[in-house]
Amino acid sequence: MNTEFSDNFVRSPSRLKQNPALVLNADYRPLSYFPLSLWSWQDAVKAAYLGRVDVVSEYDTVVHSPSTEIRIPSVIVLRDFVKMEKSAAFTRFNLFLRDEFTCQYCGCSGEMTFDHVVPRARGGKTTWQNVVASCSPCNLRKGSRSVRQAGMQLMRPAKQPSPNELMNAGRKFPPNYMHESWTDFLYWDAELEA
């Protein structure tokens, strides 16, 4: 498989200004929910033309070449299945996503930092099991003390999430823009019609 498209499924937001295409894996599930796996319409048209994807749904908008008229894809499916990682990368973003962008001490949301449950000054490591999302006031309040010494309590224990757990956490944060053709492939918490 040519890796030009498979290496970077979530494209730069600046290129997605108009008519982005939702990218689905070969099993018809999004490659990621947060950020949502989107390609610019230009990349989607190119991939369809090269036979790397199948077009499932299209916008009403068309683009023209001197000899061809093409409807812009709104949902595309990769022809080759992309295996998901077996373990989640330990990044600041994934840590905040695991903790659902809420302070694990007080439950507030907003601007987050991270805190070592067992402080580094006391031998604590920077690992999934020892780092949690925290608001600045709670982080300062705890300082280099243990959670118990600071008189605080964790909302839930810190643990390493699986890629599926991160994917499910990402589903709780729908994007600002969603085309109606995407709703059959994205399963955010919404009431089902009777």
N, C-alpha and C positions, 0 to 999 in steps of 0.2 A: 504494500500500500504506500502510495506517495505520502510522505509525512508533512508536506507543506500545509495541508489543512488539518491533519490530525494532531499536530503539536499545540495548536492554540485555538481552542474552540470558542472561547469567550473573547470577543474582539474589543478593541478600544471603544469606549462609549462615544468618543467624538466622531467616530465613523458611522454611528448608528442613528444619525439624525432623522432620517426618513425611511419608512418601510423596512424595518429590520425583519429578519427571518428567524423564527424559532428553530433551533437545531435540536433534533431528536436523535438518540442512538438508534441502532438497528432494531432494538426492541420497543421502539416508539416511546421511550421515556426521555425526558430532558437530560442532557449531560450534566447540568447543574441547575439548581433552583436559585441559589444566591451566591454569586450573581447569576442571573438567568442566562442560559447559553444562547446567545444571539450572534448572528452574523449580519453584516451590512448587506443590502440588496445586491450590490455589485459582486460580493464574494459568493452569495447564494446562486446568482445567475451563472457565474463562472463554474462553480462546482457542479451545477445541474448540466451545463453544456459539456463538461468534461466527463460526465457519467459517474461522479463520486457520490451523488445524492439523488434521491427521488423527491419530486415535488409533491406534497400532500395537499397543500392549499395555496391559493394565490390571492393577492390584492386585486382590486379592480383597476389599479394603475398599470399602465403599459409603458415600456421603453422601446425605442425604435433604433434600428441600425439602418443603413441604406436599403437592405433587402429583407429585413425581418422585423416582426413586431412580437415582443415577448411580454407576457404578464409577469409582474414581479412576484416571486414566491414569498408566502408569509409563513409557511411551515415546510421544513425540509427534513428528510430522514437519511442518515448516513447509510450507505450500502454495506459497509463493513462495520461489524460490531467493535466498539472500543471498550476494552476491559477497564473497569474502574479500579482504582488503587486499592490495595488490601489494607493499608493503614492510612490514617489521616495525617497530613503534614502538620507539624507543630508550628503554626504561625500565629501572629497576633490576631489576624482576622478570624482564623478558625477557632481560636480560643474564645473570642467575643461571640462568635456564632454558636459555639457549644453552650455558652452561658446566656444565650439569647439577648445579648447586649444589655444585660442587667447586672447591677452590683450584687455579688453573691453574699454580701453582708447585710445590706439594708433593702435591697430589692428595687432601688431606683433605676431609671434608665436615662440615657443621655450620654454625655461625654464620659468615656471609660478609660481607665488605665488598667494595669494588672498588678496583682499582689502575690507574693510568695507566702503560702500558708505557713510553712516553716521558713522563717526568714533566712536569707542567704548568710547573714551574719552568724547564724546558728547552724550552718551547714546545709541549709535547704537548697535543693537543686532546682534548676529551671526545667521542669518536666510537666507533662499533662497532669500528673497526680499531685503537683505541688503549686500550681499557678491557677489563679482564678481572676475573673473580671471584677474590677472594683472601681467605685467612684473615688475621686480624689479625697473628699473628706474622710471616708472610711479608711482609705489607704494611709492617710496621715495619722488618723486616730490609732490605728493598729501599730504603725511604726515597725520596729524590729522586735516586737514582742510576739508571743504565741497568740493564737486566737483566744484561748482561755484566759491568758494573762490580761488581754485587752478587754475582757468582758464581752466578747463578740461571739457570734455563732454563724457558721456557714449555712446557706439555704439548702445546699446539697453538696455531697462530697465531690471533690475534683477527681475526674477519671479520664482516661483516654477514650475519646469517642471513635466509633467506627465511621467509615465514610458514609454509610447509610444513615447513621444518627445525625451526622452533619447535614446530609441532604434533607432529612426530615425537619431539622431545625430551620433550614433555609426556606422551607415551604411556608413557614409562619410569617414571612416577610414578602408579600407580593410586590412586584415592581410597580413603579408609578405609571407605566404605560403597558397595556395589555390589549392586543388585537383580539377581536371576537373569535377569530379562527383558531386561536391558541387554547381556548378554554377546555376543549375536549382532551387536551394533552397535559394540562396543568391542573393539579388537584389541590388547590388551596381550600382551606376550611370555608366552605360556603354552603348555604342551605340548598338541598336538592329539591327540584320541583316534584310535586306529587303526581 
